């Protein structure tokens, strides 16, 4: 009986060692193969990602005119003033200073569009966005000035007018963000 036990234990040990050797080979193959594929995968994307970052981006030069959503905008001038409007009943006084942007808007759409102060934002060199002054736009209407507030433009026609923004006195480097209608896209134009 002891001879049979010796044969079974040797037999069991032999299979045990075969399984251990196969497991070690499998683990070694997976770990070396896995690190190779991980290394090549991680190396390729990092090389690809680092290349575009090294290339300097061309600085986009803003123009004072452009077209978006079939509406053409052209900044024709700008000025500043502490007050806006000369009507004895309605004169707007700026909290900071008024930045007055003169524009010509051409409607190249198939339908009439209505200009509104909410279609324009003034952005300074610090990235701050200023909305049109409703007080100044009301003063322009009372004074019969050429404001663009609620001005309807039929297809194929152009209208010139002013959009007024109340900005801090130290603000500078302005660009105008204009939208081609209520659901239109934005465009940025050089102001000064």
C-alpha positions in Angstrom: 0.0 0.0 0.0 2.8 2.3 0.8 4.1 1.8 -2.8 0.7 3.0 -4.2 0.8 6.1 -1.9 4.3 6.9 -3.1 3.2 6.6 -6.7 0.1 8.8 -6.1 2.0 11.4 -4.3 4.8 11.6 -6.9 2.0 11.6 -9.6 0.2 14.4 -7.7 3.5 16.4 -7.3 4.4 16.0 -11.0 1.0 17.5 -12.1 1.3 20.2 -9.5 4.7 21.3 -10.8 3.5 21.2 -14.4 0.5 23.5 -13.5 2.8 25.8 -11.6 5.2 26.1 -14.5 2.4 26.7 -17.0 1.0 29.4 -14.7 4.4 31.1 -14.3 4.9 31.1 -18.1 1.4 32.5 -18.6 1.9 35.2 -16.1 5.3 36.1 -17.5 3.9 36.2 -21.0 1.0 38.4 -20.0 3.0 40.8 -18.0 5.7 41.3 -20.6 3.2 41.5 -23.4 0.9 43.7 -21.5 3.6 46.2 -20.6 4.7 46.3 -24.2 1.2 47.1 -25.5 0.6 49.6 -22.7 3.9 51.3 -23.4 3.3 51.5 -27.1 -0.3 52.7 -26.6 0.7 55.3 -24.0 3.7 56.5 -26.1 1.8 57.0 -29.3 -1.0 59.2 -28.0 1.4 61.3 -25.8 3.5 62.0 -28.9 0.5 62.9 -30.9 -0.9 65.2 -28.2 2.4 67.0 -27.5 3.0 67.9 -31.2 0.0 70.2 -31.6 0.7 71.9 -28.3 4.3 72.8 -29.5 3.0 74.5 -32.6 2.3 78.2 -32.1 -1.2 79.2 -32.9 -1.7 82.0 -35.4 -3.3 85.0 -33.8 -6.6 85.7 -35.5 -6.8 89.3 -36.5 -10.2 90.8 -36.0 -11.8 92.9 -38.7 -14.2 95.8 -38.3 -16.7 94.0 -40.6 -18.1 90.6 -41.1 -21.2 88.6 -41.9 -23.0 86.0 -39.8 -26.4 84.3 -40.2 -26.8 86.3 -43.5 -26.5 89.7 -41.6 -23.5 91.9 -42.4 -22.1 94.1 -39.6 -19.6 96.9 -40.1 -18.2 99.0 -37.2 -17.8 102.5 -38.7 -16.5 104.3 -35.6 -16.6 104.7 -31.8 -16.4 107.4 -29.2 -16.9 108.0 -25.5 -19.1 110.4 -23.5 -20.2 110.9 -19.9 -23.8 111.5 -21.0 -25.9 110.4 -24.0 -28.8 112.3 -25.6 -29.6 116.0 -25.6 -33.4 115.9 -25.0 -34.4 118.1 -22.1 -36.5 115.3 -20.6 -34.4 112.3 -21.4 -30.6 112.4 -21.0 -28.8 109.3 -19.9 -25.8 109.6 -17.5 -23.2 106.9 -17.4 -22.3 105.1 -14.2 -18.8 104.9 -15.7 -18.5 106.2 -19.2 -20.5 105.5 -22.3 -18.8 103.7 -25.2 -20.7 104.6 -28.3 -20.3 102.2 -31.2 -21.4 103.3 -34.7 -22.5 100.5 -37.0 -24.0 99.7 -40.3 -26.1 96.6 -40.5 -27.2 95.0 -43.8 -29.9 92.3 -43.8 -29.1 89.6 -46.4 -31.8 87.2 -45.1 -35.1 86.6 -46.8 -37.2 88.1 -44.0 -37.1 91.3 -42.1 -35.1 91.4 -38.9 -35.5 93.7 -35.9 -32.4 95.0 -34.1 -32.3 94.9 -30.4 -29.7 95.9 -27.8 -29.6 92.2 -26.6 -28.0 91.3 -30.0 -24.8 93.2 -29.0 -22.1 92.8 -26.3 -19.0 94.8 -25.9 -15.9 92.9 -24.6 -12.8 94.6 -23.2 -9.2 93.4 -23.1 -9.9 91.7 -19.7 -12.7 89.5 -21.2 -15.5 91.4 -19.4 -18.8 91.5 -21.4 -21.0 94.6 -21.3 -24.6 94.8 -22.4 -26.1 97.7 -24.2 -27.4 100.5 -22.0 -31.3 100.6 -22.1 -31.2 104.2 -20.6 -29.0 105.4 -23.4 -31.1 103.6 -26.1 -34.2 105.3 -24.6 -32.5 108.7 -24.7 -31.6 108.1 -28.3 -35.2 107.3 -29.2 -36.4 110.4 -27.3 -33.8 112.5 -29.1 -34.6 111.0 -32.5 -31.0 109.8 -32.8 -30.0 107.0 -35.0 -30.1 104.2 -32.5 -30.5 100.6 -33.5 -32.9 99.7 -30.7 -36.0 98.0 -32.2 -35.0 99.1 -35.7 -36.6 96.9 -38.4 -34.4 96.1 -41.4 -36.1 94.6 -44.5 -34.2 92.1 -46.7 -31.5 93.7 -48.9 -31.5 97.0 -46.9 -28.9 98.6 -44.7 -29.4 100.7 -41.6 -26.8 102.8 -39.7 -27.0 103.6 -36.1 -25.4 103.5 -32.6 -25.2 101.0 -29.8 -24.3 102.5 -26.4 -22.6 100.7 -23.6 -21.9 101.8 -20.0 -18.3 100.7 -19.2 -15.7 101.4 -16.5 -13.5 104.5 -17.4 -10.4 102.3 -17.4 -11.8 99.7 -19.9 -10.0 99.5 -23.2 -9.2 97.2 -26.1 -12.8 96.7 -27.1 -14.3 94.2 -29.5 -18.0 93.9 -30.4 -19.9 90.6 -30.3 -22.9 90.9 -32.6 -25.5 88.2 -33.3 -27.4 87.9 -36.6 -30.9 87.8 -35.2 -32.5 86.3 -32.1 -31.5 82.7 -33.1 -28.4 83.7 -35.2 -24.8 82.9 -34.5 -22.2 85.4 -33.0 -19.4 87.3 -34.7 -16.7 89.4 -33.1 -15.6 92.7 -34.7 -12.8 95.1 -33.9 -14.0 98.3 -32.3 -10.7 100.1 -31.6 
